[in-house]
Amino acid sequence: MERGKELGIRKVVLASTYGETAEKLMDSGFTVSVVTHQAGYKEKGTQEFPTEMKEKLEATGMKIISTTHLFAGVDRALNFKFQGVYPAEIVANTLRMLGQGMKVAVEVATMAMDAGHFDAAEEIIAIGGSGRGADTAIVLSPAHSQYIFDTNIKEIICMPRGRRMEEK
């Protein structure tokens, strides 16, 4: 958050499964977009993100986005059905070379961009993680999903040194 303030950035997007990471930004002074897992991510017909937490965060002005993951969707369905590798998986795994948190940060920034939370070429901070909690923060100008390669990662604020064992 300190780096964002230094750069004059006012908007943050982050991934959050249950809301604990998002809670830490409640009084940050930033406009915060929170991207959750889509409904049915772990179990058909269910939403992991607790309703009470959603209401609590929205009451502080945070915007909650629960939609299909950028690097999943139809490509993942094809993988499950036909056991192949598809373009979105290649992009996701390329980003994972810098860690799962980097992939997640780019993904949620693009998802929030597609939801209309940012203006074109606006610099934001995107926060992602590798499992529970956040471990990666970047400054970027996101692009809409159909223009993903126009995403401009301008700075890596922090990321873990090396990948965690479960990512290999």
Disulfide bonds with the S-S distance in Angstrom:
none
